[in-house]
């Protein structure tokens, strides 16, 4: 069964493309799917997917923001 898409955006980086899709699961709860796509040395595309469920959105966002602000050269 096709999941209901609530939001979708693509981010093109220098060597990777990221796909952000907010979808609605069968139980009605939203989840975020983040897919990274990149070409390998043979020219084939490789994909990796991460699912973040709505129960964890706030905690995930907090940890992601901490990680971003702790990178070298980041302004606090």
CHARMM internal coordinates of N, CA and C (Angstrom, degrees):
IC EDIT
DIST 1 N 1 CA 1.4536
DIST 1 CA 1 C 1.5276
ANGL 1 N 1 CA 1 C 109.77
DIST 1 C 2 N 1.2966
ANGL 1 CA 1 C 2 N 116.97
DIHE 1 N 1 CA 1 C 2 N 135.31
DIST 2 N 2 CA 1.4675
ANGL 1 C 2 N 2 CA 123.55
DIHE 1 CA 1 C 2 N 2 CA 179.40
DIST 2 CA 2 C 1.5219
ANGL 2 N 2 CA 2 C 109.91
DIHE 1 C 2 N 2 CA 2 C -70.00
DIST 2 C 3 N 1.3113
ANGL 2 CA 2 C 3 N 116.65
DIHE 2 N 2 CA 2 C 3 N 132.71
DIST 3 N 3 CA 1.4640
ANGL 2 C 3 N 3 CA 121.89
DIHE 2 CA 2 C 3 N 3 CA 177.33
DIST 3 CA 3 C 1.5265
ANGL 3 N 3 CA 3 C 108.69
DIHE 2 C 3 N 3 CA 3 C -81.88
DIST 3 C 4 N 1.3233
ANGL 3 CA 3 C 4 N 116.29
DIHE 3 N 3 CA 3 C 4 N 144.74
DIST 4 N 4 CA 1.4539
ANGL 3 C 4 N 4 CA 121.91
DIHE 3 CA 3 C 4 N 4 CA -179.21
DIST 4 CA 4 C 1.5275
ANGL 4 N 4 CA 4 C 109.75
DIHE 3 C 4 N 4 CA 4 C -73.82
DIST 4 C 5 N 1.3314
ANGL 4 CA 4 C 5 N 117.26
DIHE 4 N 4 CA 4 C 5 N 123.63
DIST 5 N 5 CA 1.4658
ANGL 4 C 5 N 5 CA 122.18
DIHE 4 CA 4 C 5 N 5 CA 178.28
DIST 5 CA 5 C 1.5274
ANGL 5 N 5 CA 5 C 108.82
DIHE 4 C 5 N 5 CA 5 C -85.42
DIST 5 C 6 N 1.3381
ANGL 5 CA 5 C 6 N 115.65
DIHE 5 N 5 CA 5 C 6 N 126.94
DIST 6 N 6 CA 1.4551
ANGL 5 C 6 N 6 CA 121.61
DIHE 5 CA 5 C 6 N 6 CA 179.32
DIST 6 CA 6 C 1.5243
ANGL 6 N 6 CA 6 C 111.96
DIHE 5 C 6 N 6 CA 6 C -104.07
DIST 6 C 7 N 1.3422
ANGL 6 CA 6 C 7 N 116.40
DIHE 6 N 6 CA 6 C 7 N -27.44
DIST 7 N 7 CA 1.4659
ANGL 6 C 7 N 7 CA 122.73
DIHE 6 CA 6 C 7 N 7 CA -177.26
DIST 7 CA 7 C 1.5191
ANGL 7 N 7 CA 7 C 107.21
DIHE 6 C 7 N 7 CA 7 C -161.28
DIST 7 C 8 N 1.3293
ANGL 7 CA 7 C 8 N 116.14
DIHE 7 N 7 CA 7 C 8 N 144.81
DIST 8 N 8 CA 1.4610
ANGL 7 C 8 N 8 CA 120.00
DIHE 7 CA 7 C 8 N 8 CA 177.47
DIST 8 CA 8 C 1.5205
ANGL 8 N 8 CA 8 C 108.86
DIHE 7 C 8 N 8 CA 8 C -150.88
DIST 8 C 9 N 1.3388
ANGL 8 CA 8 C 9 N 115.60
DIHE 8 N 8 CA 8 C 9 N 133.71
DIST 9 N 9 CA 1.4621
ANGL 8 C 9 N 9 CA 120.36
DIHE 8 CA 8 C 9 N 9 CA 176.89
DIST 9 CA 9 C 1.5225
ANGL 9 N 9 CA 9 C 108.92
DIHE 8 C 9 N 9 CA 9 C -149.61
DIST 9 C 10 N 1.3273
ANGL 9 CA 9 C 10 N 115.02
DIHE 9 N 9 CA 9 C 10 N 146.37
DIST 10 N 10 CA 1.4594
ANGL 9 C 10 N 10 CA 122.07
DIHE 9 CA 9 C 10 N 10 CA 179.62
DIST 10 CA 10 C 1.5187
ANGL 10 N 10 CA 10 C 109.34
DIHE 9 C 10 N 10 CA 10 C -115.23
DIST 10 C 11 N 1.3254
ANGL 10 CA 10 C 11 N 115.41
DIHE 10 N 10 CA 10 C 11 N 137.54
DIST 11 N 11 CA 1.4572
ANGL 10 C 11 N 11 CA 122.24
DIHE 10 CA 10 C 11 N 11 CA 177.98
DIST 11 CA 11 C 1.5225
ANGL 11 N 11 CA 11 C 107.81
DIHE 10 C 11 N 11 CA 11 C -121.51
DIST 11 C 12 N 1.3353
ANGL 11 CA 11 C 12 N 116.75
DIHE 11 N 11 CA 11 C 12 N 117.21
DIST 12 N 12 CA 1.4604
ANGL 11 C 12 N 12 CA 120.99
DIHE 11 CA 11 C 12 N 12 CA 178.17
DIST 12 CA 12 C 1.5169
ANGL 12 N 12 CA 12 C 109.12
DIHE 11 C 12 N 12 CA 12 C -95.54
DIST 12 C 13 N 1.3358
ANGL 12 CA 12 C 13 N 115.36
DIHE 12 N 12 CA 12 C 13 N 118.26
DIST 13 N 13 CA 1.4480
ANGL 12 C 13 N 13 CA 121.63
DIHE 12 CA 12 C 13 N 13 CA 175.46
DIST 13 CA 13 C 1.5165
ANGL 13 N 13 CA 13 C 109.43
DIHE 12 C 13 N 13 CA 13 C -95.29
DIST 13 C 14 N 1.3212
ANGL 13 CA 13 C 14 N 116.68
DIHE 13 N 13 CA 13 C 14 N -170.10
DIST 14 N 14 CA 1.4663
ANGL 13 C 14 N 14 CA 120.03
DIHE 13 CA 13 C 14 N 14 CA -177.85
DIST 14 CA 14 C 1.5306
ANGL 14 N 14 CA 14 C 111.95
DIHE 13 C 14 N 14 CA 14 C -68.46
DIST 14 C 15 N 1.3187
ANGL 14 CA 14 C 15 N 118.09
DIHE 14 N 14 CA 14 C 15 N -39.95
DIST 15 N 15 CA 1.4663
ANGL 14 C 15 N 15 CA 119.87
DIHE 14 CA 14 C 15 N 15 CA -178.82
DIST 15 CA 15 C 1.5230
ANGL 15 N 15 CA 15 C 112.46
DIHE 14 C 15 N 15 CA 15 C -131.36
DIST 15 C 16 N 1.3289
ANGL 15 CA 15 C 16 N 116.79
DIHE 15 N 15 CA 15 C 16 N 5.64
DIST 16 N 16 CA 1.4582
ANGL 15 C 16 N 16 CA 121.23
DIHE 15 CA 15 C 16 N 16 CA -178.05
DIST 16 CA 16 C 1.5208
ANGL 16 N 16 CA 16 C 109.80
DIHE 15 C 16 N 16 CA 16 C -140.01
DIST 16 C 17 N 1.3039
ANGL 16 CA 16 C 17 N 114.95
DIHE 16 N 16 CA 16 C 17 N 155.57
DIST 17 N 17 CA 1.4549
ANGL 16 C 17 N 17 CA 121.33
DIHE 16 CA 16 C 17 N 17 CA 173.67
DIST 17 CA 17 C 1.5155
ANGL 17 N 17 CA 17 C 107.42
DIHE 16 C 17 N 17 CA 17 C -121.91
DIST 17 C 18 N 1.3292
ANGL 17 CA 17 C 18 N 115.53
DIHE 17 N 17 CA 17 C 18 N 135.98
DIST 18 N 18 CA 1.4596
ANGL 17 C 18 N 18 CA 121.35
DIHE 17 CA 17 C 18 N 18 CA 179.55
DIST 18 CA 18 C 1.5235
ANGL 18 N 18 CA 18 C 108.67
DIHE 17 C 18 N 18 CA 18 C -115.16
DIST 18 C 19 N 1.3108
ANGL 18 CA 18 C 19 N 115.59
DIHE 18 N 18 CA 18 C 19 N 135.94
DIST 19 N 19 CA 1.4565
ANGL 18 C 19 N 19 CA 122.35
DIHE 18 CA 18 C 19 N 19 CA 178.37
DIST 19 CA 19 C 1.5235
ANGL 19 N 19 CA 19 C 107.85
DIHE 18 C 19 N 19 CA 19 C -115.91
DIST 19 C 20 N 1.3338
ANGL 19 CA 19 C 20 N 116.93
DIHE 19 N 19 CA 19 C 20 N 122.42
DIST 20 N 20 CA 1.4562
ANGL 19 C 20 N 20 CA 122.90
DIHE 19 CA 19 C 20 N 20 CA 178.75
DIST 20 CA 20 C 1.5237
ANGL 20 N 20 CA 20 C 107.57
DIHE 19 C 20 N 20 CA 20 C -109.92
DIST 20 C 21 N 1.3048
ANGL 20 CA 20 C 21 N 117.04
DIHE 20 N 20 CA 20 C 21 N 118.76
DIST 21 N 21 CA 1.4600
ANGL 20 C 21 N 21 CA 121.83
DIHE 20 CA 20 C 21 N 21 CA -179.13
DIST 21 CA 21 C 1.5168
ANGL 21 N 21 CA 21 C 109.87
DIHE 20 C 21 N 21 CA 21 C -130.59
DIST 21 C 22 N 1.3167
ANGL 21 CA 21 C 22 N 116.04
DIHE 21 N 21 CA 21 C 22 N 118.24
DIST 22 N 22 CA 1.4560
ANGL 21 C 22 N 22 CA 121.70
DIHE 21 CA 21 C 22 N 22 CA 173.03
DIST 22 CA 22 C 1.5182
ANGL 22 N 22 CA 22 C 105.82
DIHE 21 C 22 N 22 CA 22 C -93.05
DIST 22 C 23 N 1.3207
ANGL 22 CA 22 C 23 N 115.29
DIHE 22 N 22 CA 22 C 23 N 123.27
DIST 23 N 23 CA 1.4635
ANGL 22 C 23 N 23 CA 120.39
DIHE 22 CA 22 C 23 N 23 CA -175.94
DIST 23 CA 23 C 1.5247
ANGL 23 N 23 CA 23 C 109.84
DIHE 22 C 23 N 23 CA 23 C -128.77
DIST 23 C 24 N 1.3182
ANGL 23 CA 23 C 24 N 114.91
DIHE 23 N 23 CA 23 C 24 N 166.67
DIST 24 N 24 CA 1.4530
ANGL 23 C 24 N 24 CA 120.16
DIHE 23 CA 23 C 24 N 24 CA 177.62
DIST 24 CA 24 C 1.5236
ANGL 24 N 24 CA 24 C 107.65
DIHE 23 C 24 N 24 CA 24 C -110.56
DIST 24 C 25 N 1.3176
ANGL 24 CA 24 C 25 N 115.76
DIHE 24 N 24 CA 24 C 25 N 125.64
DIST 25 N 25 CA 1.4604
ANGL 24 C 25 N 25 CA 121.40
DIHE 24 CA 24 C 25 N 25 CA 179.94
DIST 25 CA 25 C 1.5309
ANGL 25 N 25 CA 25 C 110.18
DIHE 24 C 25 N 25 CA 25 C -75.75
DIST 25 C 26 N 1.3083
ANGL 25 CA 25 C 26 N 116.31
DIHE 25 N 25 CA 25 C 26 N 171.14
DIST 26 N 26 CA 1.4655
ANGL 25 C 26 N 26 CA 121.23
DIHE 25 CA 25 C 26 N 26 CA 179.88
DIST 26 CA 26 C 1.5240
ANGL 26 N 26 CA 26 C 112.27
DIHE 25 C 26 N 26 CA 26 C -59.79
DIST 26 C 27 N 1.3447
ANGL 26 CA 26 C 27 N 116.95
DIHE 26 N 26 CA 26 C 27 N -28.75
DIST 27 N 27 CA 1.4673
ANGL 26 C 27 N 27 CA 120.25
DIHE 26 CA 26 C 27 N 27 CA 179.73
DIST 27 CA 27 C 1.5274
ANGL 27 N 27 CA 27 C 112.40
DIHE 26 C 27 N 27 CA 27 C -83.14
DIST 27 C 28 N 1.3415
ANGL 27 CA 27 C 28 N 117.35
DIHE 27 N 27 CA 27 C 28 N 2.94
DIST 28 N 28 CA 1.4596
ANGL 27 C 28 N 28 CA 122.07
DIHE 27 CA 27 C 28 N 28 CA 177.11
DIST 28 CA 28 C 1.5200
ANGL 28 N 28 CA 28 C 114.50
DIHE 27 C 28 N 28 CA 28 C 91.21
DIST 28 C 29 N 1.3460
ANGL 28 CA 28 C 29 N 117.88
DIHE 28 N 28 CA 28 C 29 N -8.68
DIST 29 N 29 CA 1.4603
ANGL 28 C 29 N 29 CA 120.92
DIHE 28 CA 28 C 29 N 29 CA -178.96
DIST 29 CA 29 C 1.5289
ANGL 29 N 29 CA 29 C 110.57
DIHE 28 C 29 N 29 CA 29 C -85.78
DIST 29 C 30 N 1.3313
ANGL 29 CA 29 C 30 N 116.83
DIHE 29 N 29 CA 29 C 30 N 144.13
DIST 30 N 30 CA 1.4642
ANGL 29 C 30 N 30 CA 119.76
DIHE 29 CA 29 C 30 N 30 CA 178.29
DIST 30 CA 30 C 1.5332
ANGL 30 N 30 CA 30 C 111.08
DIHE 29 C 30 N 30 CA 30 C -79.50
DIST 30 C 31 N 1.3061
ANGL 30 CA 30 C 31 N 115.14
DIHE 30 N 30 CA 30 C 31 N 153.91
DIST 31 N 31 CA 1.4590
ANGL 30 C 31 N 31 CA 121.94
DIHE 30 CA 30 C 31 N 31 CA 171.53
DIST 31 CA 31 C 1.5164
ANGL 31 N 31 CA 31 C 108.06
DIHE 30 C 31 N 31 CA 31 C -145.31
DIST 31 C 32 N 1.3261
ANGL 31 CA 31 C 32 N 115.53
DIHE 31 N 31 CA 31 C 32 N 155.14
DIST 32 N 32 CA 1.4544
ANGL 31 C 32 N 32 CA 121.79
DIHE 31 CA 31 C 32 N 32 CA -179.96
DIST 32 CA 32 C 1.5186
ANGL 32 N 32 CA 32 C 108.84
DIHE 31 C 32 N 32 CA 32 C -106.81
DIST 32 C 33 N 1.3135
ANGL 32 CA 32 C 33 N 116.39
DIHE 32 N 32 CA 32 C 33 N 128.68
DIST 33 N 33 CA 1.4566
ANGL 32 C 33 N 33 CA 122.86
DIHE 32 CA 32 C 33 N 33 CA 174.61
DIST 33 CA 33 C 1.5260
ANGL 33 N 33 CA 33 C 107.22
DIHE 32 C 33 N 33 CA 33 C -109.28
DIST 33 C 34 N 1.3433
ANGL 33 CA 33 C 34 N 116.51
DIHE 33 N 33 CA 33 C 34 N 123.00
DIST 34 N 34 CA 1.4581
ANGL 33 C 34 N 34 CA 121.77
DIHE 33 CA 33 C 34 N 34 CA 176.80
DIST 34 CA 34 C 1.5224
ANGL 34 N 34 CA 34 C 106.66
DIHE 33 C 34 N 34 CA 34 C -116.24
DIST 34 C 35 N 1.3325
ANGL 34 CA 34 C 35 N 116.00
DIHE 34 N 34 CA 34 C 35 N 120.35
DIST 35 N 35 CA 1.4560
ANGL 34 C 35 N 35 CA 121.32
DIHE 34 CA 34 C 35 N 35 CA -179.11
DIST 35 CA 35 C 1.5192
ANGL 35 N 35 CA 35 C 108.72
DIHE 34 C 35 N 35 CA 35 C -117.18
DIST 35 C 36 N 1.3338
ANGL 35 CA 35 C 36 N 115.21
DIHE 35 N 35 CA 35 C 36 N 131.23
DIST 36 N 36 CA 1.4675
ANGL 35 C 36 N 36 CA 122.02
DIHE 35 CA 35 C 36 N 36 CA 174.51
DIST 36 CA 36 C 1.5157
ANGL 36 N 36 CA 36 C 107.02
DIHE 35 C 36 N 36 CA 36 C -104.99
DIST 36 C 37 N 1.3149
ANGL 36 CA 36 C 37 N 116.84
DIHE 36 N 36 CA 36 C 37 N 131.53
DIST 37 N 37 CA 1.4537
ANGL 36 C 37 N 37 CA 122.10
DIHE 36 CA 36 C 37 N 37 CA 177.68
DIST 37 CA 37 C 1.5243
ANGL 37 N 37 CA 37 C 108.55
DIHE 36 C 37 N 37 CA 37 C -125.38
DIST 37 C 38 N 1.3346
ANGL 37 CA 37 C 38 N 115.84
DIHE 37 N 37 CA 37 C 38 N 132.96
DIST 38 N 38 CA 1.4662
ANGL 37 C 38 N 38 CA 119.75
DIHE 37 CA 37 C 38 N 38 CA 178.19
DIST 38 CA 38 C 1.5184
ANGL 38 N 38 CA 38 C 109.27
DIHE 37 C 38 N 38 CA 38 C -150.93
DIST 38 C 39 N 1.3398
ANGL 38 CA 38 C 39 N 115.28
DIHE 38 N 38 CA 38 C 39 N 155.44
DIST 39 N 39 CA 1.4643
ANGL 38 C 39 N 39 CA 120.42
DIHE 38 CA 38 C 39 N 39 CA 177.34
DIST 39 CA 39 C 1.5188
ANGL 39 N 39 CA 39 C 109.38
DIHE 38 C 39 N 39 CA 39 C -84.78
DIST 39 C 40 N 1.3295
ANGL 39 CA 39 C 40 N 115.64
DIHE 39 N 39 CA 39 C 40 N 137.50
DIST 40 N 40 CA 1.4553
ANGL 39 C 40 N 40 CA 118.83
DIHE 39 CA 39 C 40 N 40 CA 174.46
DIST 40 CA 40 C 1.5276
ANGL 40 N 40 CA 40 C 109.16
DIHE 39 C 40 N 40 CA 40 C -89.95
DIST 40 C 41 N 1.3214
ANGL 40 CA 40 C 41 N 117.27
DIHE 40 N 40 CA 40 C 41 N -176.06
DIST 41 N 41 CA 1.4704
ANGL 40 C 41 N 41 CA 121.20
DIHE 40 CA 40 C 41 N 41 CA -176.07
DIST 41 CA 41 C 1.5255
ANGL 41 N 41 CA 41 C 112.64
DIHE 40 C 41 N 41 CA 41 C -65.97
DIST 41 C 42 N 1.3295
ANGL 41 CA 41 C 42 N 117.15
DIHE 41 N 41 CA 41 C 42 N -22.17
DIST 42 N 42 CA 1.4669
ANGL 41 C 42 N 42 CA 120.62
DIHE 41 CA 41 C 42 N 42 CA 177.75
DIST 42 CA 42 C 1.5246
ANGL 42 N 42 CA 42 C 112.44
DIHE 41 C 42 N 42 CA 42 C -87.09
DIST 42 C 43 N 1.3333
ANGL 42 CA 42 C 43 N 117.00
DIHE 42 N 42 CA 42 C 43 N 0.58
DIST 43 N 43 CA 1.4547
ANGL 42 C 43 N 43 CA 121.42
DIHE 42 CA 42 C 43 N 43 CA 178.62
DIST 43 CA 43 C 1.5174
ANGL 43 N 43 CA 43 C 113.93
DIHE 42 C 43 N 43 CA 43 C 85.10
DIST 43 C 44 N 1.3351
ANGL 43 CA 43 C 44 N 116.69
DIHE 43 N 43 CA 43 C 44 N 6.18
DIST 44 N 44 CA 1.4575
ANGL 43 C 44 N 44 CA 120.69
DIHE 43 CA 43 C 44 N 44 CA 178.30
DIST 44 CA 44 C 1.5295
ANGL 44 N 44 CA 44 C 108.99
DIHE 43 C 44 N 44 CA 44 C -92.03
DIST 44 C 45 N 1.3244
ANGL 44 CA 44 C 45 N 115.37
DIHE 44 N 44 CA 44 C 45 N 150.36
DIST 45 N 45 CA 1.4648
ANGL 44 C 45 N 45 CA 119.53
DIHE 44 CA 44 C 45 N 45 CA 179.51
DIST 45 CA 45 C 1.5232
ANGL 45 N 45 CA 45 C 110.54
DIHE 44 C 45 N 45 CA 45 C -85.56
DIST 45 C 46 N 1.3253
ANGL 45 CA 45 C 46 N 115.43
DIHE 45 N 45 CA 45 C 46 N 133.98
DIST 46 N 46 CA 1.4528
ANGL 45 C 46 N 46 CA 122.53
DIHE 45 CA 45 C 46 N 46 CA 174.11
DIST 46 CA 46 C 1.5201
ANGL 46 N 46 CA 46 C 107.50
DIHE 45 C 46 N 46 CA 46 C -112.25
DIST 46 C 47 N 1.3221
ANGL 46 CA 46 C 47 N 115.33
DIHE 46 N 46 CA 46 C 47 N 143.97
DIST 47 N 47 CA 1.4558
ANGL 46 C 47 N 47 CA 119.87
DIHE 46 CA 46 C 47 N 47 CA -178.82
DIST 47 CA 47 C 1.5259
ANGL 47 N 47 CA 47 C 109.53
DIHE 46 C 47 N 47 CA 47 C -129.38
DIST 47 C 48 N 1.3146
ANGL 47 CA 47 C 48 N 114.82
DIHE 47 N 47 CA 47 C 48 N 144.21
DIST 48 N 48 CA 1.4644
ANGL 47 C 48 N 48 CA 121.96
DIHE 47 CA 47 C 48 N 48 CA 173.61
DIST 48 CA 48 C 1.5199
ANGL 48 N 48 CA 48 C 107.14
DIHE 47 C 48 N 48 CA 48 C -132.05
DIST 48 C 49 N 1.3296
ANGL 48 CA 48 C 49 N 116.50
DIHE 48 N 48 CA 48 C 49 N 138.26
DIST 49 N 49 CA 1.4598
ANGL 48 C 49 N 49 CA 120.33
DIHE 48 CA 48 C 49 N 49 CA -175.57
DIST 49 CA 49 C 1.5217
ANGL 49 N 49 CA 49 C 110.83
DIHE 48 C 49 N 49 CA 49 C -124.96
DIST 49 C 50 N 1.3135
ANGL 49 CA 49 C 50 N 114.78
DIHE 49 N 49 CA 49 C 50 N 140.61
DIST 50 N 50 CA 1.4512
ANGL 49 C 50 N 50 CA 123.46
DIHE 49 CA 49 C 50 N 50 CA 176.65
DIST 50 CA 50 C 1.5190
ANGL 50 N 50 CA 50 C 107.99
DIHE 49 C 50 N 50 CA 50 C -126.26
DIST 50 C 51 N 1.3259
ANGL 50 CA 50 C 51 N 117.03
DIHE 50 N 50 CA 50 C 51 N 130.26
DIST 51 N 51 CA 1.4587
ANGL 50 C 51 N 51 CA 121.79
DIHE 50 CA 50 C 51 N 51 CA 176.93
DIST 51 CA 51 C 1.5197
ANGL 51 N 51 CA 51 C 108.90
DIHE 50 C 51 N 51 CA 51 C -110.29
DIST 51 C 52 N 1.3188
ANGL 51 CA 51 C 52 N 116.53
DIHE 51 N 51 CA 51 C 52 N 130.79
DIST 52 N 52 CA 1.4558
ANGL 51 C 52 N 52 CA 122.26
DIHE 51 CA 51 C 52 N 52 CA 177.24
DIST 52 CA 52 C 1.5258
ANGL 52 N 52 CA 52 C 106.77
DIHE 51 C 52 N 52 CA 52 C -120.37
DIST 52 C 53 N 1.3149
ANGL 52 CA 52 C 53 N 115.49
DIHE 52 N 52 CA 52 C 53 N 121.42
DIST 53 N 53 CA 1.4544
ANGL 52 C 53 N 53 CA 120.18
DIHE 52 CA 52 C 53 N 53 CA -175.97
DIST 53 CA 53 C 1.5277
ANGL 53 N 53 CA 53 C 110.80
DIHE 52 C 53 N 53 CA 53 C -89.59
DIST 53 C 54 N 1.3159
ANGL 53 CA 53 C 54 N 116.19
DIHE 53 N 53 CA 53 C 54 N 152.15
DIST 54 N 54 CA 1.4656
ANGL 53 C 54 N 54 CA 122.61
DIHE 53 CA 53 C 54 N 54 CA -171.61
DIST 54 CA 54 C 1.5226
ANGL 54 N 54 CA 54 C 112.79
DIHE 53 C 54 N 54 CA 54 C -55.57
DIST 54 C 55 N 1.3170
ANGL 54 CA 54 C 55 N 118.60
DIHE 54 N 54 CA 54 C 55 N -31.98
DIST 55 N 55 CA 1.4667
ANGL 54 C 55 N 55 CA 120.99
DIHE 54 CA 54 C 55 N 55 CA 178.59
DIST 55 CA 55 C 1.5229
ANGL 55 N 55 CA 55 C 111.94
DIHE 54 C 55 N 55 CA 55 C -61.67
DIST 55 C 56 N 1.3386
ANGL 55 CA 55 C 56 N 116.45
DIHE 55 N 55 CA 55 C 56 N -22.59
DIST 56 N 56 CA 1.4637
ANGL 55 C 56 N 56 CA 121.44
DIHE 55 CA 55 C 56 N 56 CA -175.97
DIST 56 CA 56 C 1.5256
ANGL 56 N 56 CA 56 C 113.66
DIHE 55 C 56 N 56 CA 56 C -109.38
DIST 56 C 57 N 1.3361
ANGL 56 CA 56 C 57 N 119.52
DIHE 56 N 56 CA 56 C 57 N 2.68
DIST 57 N 57 CA 1.4698
ANGL 56 C 57 N 57 CA 121.89
DIHE 56 CA 56 C 57 N 57 CA -177.12
DIST 57 CA 57 C 1.5308
ANGL 57 N 57 CA 57 C 112.64
DIHE 56 C 57 N 57 CA 57 C -53.29
DIST 57 C 58 N 1.3120
ANGL 57 CA 57 C 58 N 116.92
DIHE 57 N 57 CA 57 C 58 N -51.07
DIST 58 N 58 CA 1.4619
ANGL 57 C 58 N 58 CA 120.11
DIHE 57 CA 57 C 58 N 58 CA -175.14
DIST 58 CA 58 C 1.5270
ANGL 58 N 58 CA 58 C 111.45
DIHE 57 C 58 N 58 CA 58 C -65.15
DIST 58 C 59 N 1.3279
ANGL 58 CA 58 C 59 N 117.19
DIHE 58 N 58 CA 58 C 59 N -46.45
DIST 59 N 59 CA 1.4702
ANGL 58 C 59 N 59 CA 120.58
DIHE 58 CA 58 C 59 N 59 CA 179.81
DIST 59 CA 59 C 1.5335
ANGL 59 N 59 CA 59 C 110.74
DIHE 58 C 59 N 59 CA 59 C -64.27
DIST 59 C 60 N 1.3242
ANGL 59 CA 59 C 60 N 116.83
DIHE 59 N 59 CA 59 C 60 N -40.84
DIST 60 N 60 CA 1.4554
ANGL 59 C 60 N 60 CA 121.03
DIHE 59 CA 59 C 60 N 60 CA 179.27
DIST 60 CA 60 C 1.5248
ANGL 60 N 60 CA 60 C 110.02
DIHE 59 C 60 N 60 CA 60 C -62.44
DIST 60 C 61 N 1.3203
ANGL 60 CA 60 C 61 N 116.83
DIHE 60 N 60 CA 60 C 61 N -44.46
DIST 61 N 61 CA 1.4601
ANGL 60 C 61 N 61 CA 121.95
DIHE 60 CA 60 C 61 N 61 CA -179.93
DIST 61 CA 61 C 1.5276
ANGL 61 N 61 CA 61 C 111.19
DIHE 60 C 61 N 61 CA 61 C -62.01
DIST 61 C 62 N 1.3275
ANGL 61 CA 61 C 62 N 117.29
DIHE 61 N 61 CA 61 C 62 N -42.11
DIST 62 N 62 CA 1.4628
ANGL 61 C 62 N 62 CA 121.08
DIHE 61 CA 61 C 62 N 62 CA 179.21
DIST 62 CA 62 C 1.5243
ANGL 62 N 62 CA 62 C 111.80
DIHE 61 C 62 N 62 CA 62 C -62.02
DIST 62 C 63 N 1.3185
ANGL 62 CA 62 C 63 N 116.66
DIHE 62 N 62 CA 62 C 63 N -45.97
DIST 63 N 63 CA 1.4688
ANGL 62 C 63 N 63 CA 120.32
DIHE 62 CA 62 C 63 N 63 CA -179.24
DIST 63 CA 63 C 1.5223
ANGL 63 N 63 CA 63 C 110.95
DIHE 62 C 63 N 63 CA 63 C -68.59
DIST 63 C 64 N 1.3298
ANGL 63 CA 63 C 64 N 117.61
DIHE 63 N 63 CA 63 C 64 N -38.77
DIST 64 N 64 CA 1.4622
ANGL 63 C 64 N 64 CA 120.73
DIHE 63 CA 63 C 64 N 64 CA 177.82
DIST 64 CA 64 C 1.5253
ANGL 64 N 64 CA 64 C 110.31
DIHE 63 C 64 N 64 CA 64 C -62.39
DIST 64 C 65 N 1.3227
ANGL 64 CA 64 C 65 N 117.66
DIHE 64 N 64 CA 64 C 65 N -44.57
DIST 65 N 65 CA 1.4664
ANGL 64 C 65 N 65 CA 120.95
DIHE 64 CA 64 C 65 N 65 CA 177.84
DIST 65 CA 65 C 1.5204
ANGL 65 N 65 CA 65 C 111.71
DIHE 64 C 65 N 65 CA 65 C -62.48
DIST 65 C 66 N 1.3281
ANGL 65 CA 65 C 66 N 118.03
DIHE 65 N 65 CA 65 C 66 N -40.10
DIST 66 N 66 CA 1.4650
ANGL 65 C 66 N 66 CA 121.02
DIHE 65 CA 65 C 66 N 66 CA 176.51
DIST 66 CA 66 C 1.5304
ANGL 66 N 66 CA 66 C 110.44
DIHE 65 C 66 N 66 CA 66 C -61.13
DIST 66 C 67 N 1.3099
ANGL 66 CA 66 C 67 N 116.11
DIHE 66 N 66 CA 66 C 67 N -45.55
DIST 67 N 67 CA 1.4693
ANGL 66 C 67 N 67 CA 119.87
DIHE 66 CA 66 C 67 N 67 CA -179.50
DIST 67 CA 67 C 1.5295
ANGL 67 N 67 CA 67 C 111.35
DIHE 66 C 67 N 67 CA 67 C -61.92
DIST 67 C 68 N 1.3179
ANGL 67 CA 67 C 68 N 117.02
DIHE 67 N 67 CA 67 C 68 N -42.01
DIST 68 N 68 CA 1.4583
ANGL 67 C 68 N 68 CA 121.52
DIHE 67 CA 67 C 68 N 68 CA -179.03
DIST 68 CA 68 C 1.5168
ANGL 68 N 68 CA 68 C 111.04
DIHE 67 C 68 N 68 CA 68 C -64.99
DIST 68 C 69 N 1.3349
ANGL 68 CA 68 C 69 N 118.05
DIHE 68 N 68 CA 68 C 69 N -42.20
DIST 69 N 69 CA 1.4561
ANGL 68 C 69 N 69 CA 120.89
DIHE 68 CA 68 C 69 N 69 CA -177.88
DIST 69 CA 69 C 1.5207
ANGL 69 N 69 CA 69 C 112.63
DIHE 68 C 69 N 69 CA 69 C -75.28
DIST 69 C 70 N 1.3201
ANGL 69 CA 69 C 70 N 118.58
DIHE 69 N 69 CA 69 C 70 N -14.35
DIST 70 N 70 CA 1.4537
ANGL 69 C 70 N 70 CA 121.84
DIHE 69 CA 69 C 70 N 70 CA 179.24
DIST 70 CA 70 C 1.5353
ANGL 70 N 70 CA 70 C 113.39
DIHE 69 C 70 N 70 CA 70 C -95.24
DIST 70 C 71 N 1.3031
ANGL 70 CA 70 C 71 N 117.15
DIHE 70 N 70 CA 70 C 71 N 3.23
DIST 71 N 71 CA 1.4644
ANGL 70 C 71 N 71 CA 118.79
DIHE 70 CA 70 C 71 N 71 CA 178.03
DIST 71 CA 71 C 1.5267
ANGL 71 N 71 CA 71 C 109.47
DIHE 70 C 71 N 71 CA 71 C -75.60
DIST 71 C 72 N 1.3109
ANGL 71 CA 71 C 72 N 117.28
DIHE 71 N 71 CA 71 C 72 N 149.02
DIST 72 N 72 CA 1.4780
ANGL 71 C 72 N 72 CA 120.25
DIHE 71 CA 71 C 72 N 72 CA 178.74
DIST 72 CA 72 C 1.5283
ANGL 72 N 72 CA 72 C 110.72
DIHE 71 C 72 N 72 CA 72 C -57.87
DIST 72 C 73 N 1.3094
ANGL 72 CA 72 C 73 N 116.14
DIHE 72 N 72 CA 72 C 73 N 132.80
DIST 73 N 73 CA 1.4635
ANGL 72 C 73 N 73 CA 121.47
DIHE 72 CA 72 C 73 N 73 CA 177.22
DIST 73 CA 73 C 1.5101
ANGL 73 N 73 CA 73 C 114.98
DIHE 72 C 73 N 73 CA 73 C 86.40
DIST 73 C 74 N 1.3372
ANGL 73 CA 73 C 74 N 117.58
DIHE 73 N 73 CA 73 C 74 N -2.33
DIST 74 N 74 CA 1.4619
ANGL 73 C 74 N 74 CA 119.69
DIHE 73 CA 73 C 74 N 74 CA 179.54
DIST 74 CA 74 C 1.5117
ANGL 74 N 74 CA 74 C 110.23
DIHE 73 C 74 N 74 CA 74 C -78.69
DIST 74 C 75 N 1.3335
ANGL 74 CA 74 C 75 N 115.67
DIHE 74 N 74 CA 74 C 75 N 142.02
DIST 75 N 75 CA 1.4660
ANGL 74 C 75 N 75 CA 118.86
DIHE 74 CA 74 C 75 N 75 CA 176.65
DIST 75 CA 75 C 1.5264
ANGL 75 N 75 CA 75 C 108.79
DIHE 74 C 75 N 75 CA 75 C -84.63
DIST 75 C 76 N 1.3087
ANGL 75 CA 75 C 76 N 116.00
DIHE 75 N 75 CA 75 C 76 N 137.52
DIST 76 N 76 CA 1.4701
ANGL 75 C 76 N 76 CA 120.54
DIHE 75 CA 75 C 76 N 76 CA -175.97
DIST 76 CA 76 C 1.4937
ANGL 76 N 76 CA 76 C 112.30
DIHE 75 C 76 N 76 CA 76 C -82.75
END
COOR INIT
IC SEED 1 N 1 CA 1 C
IC BUILD
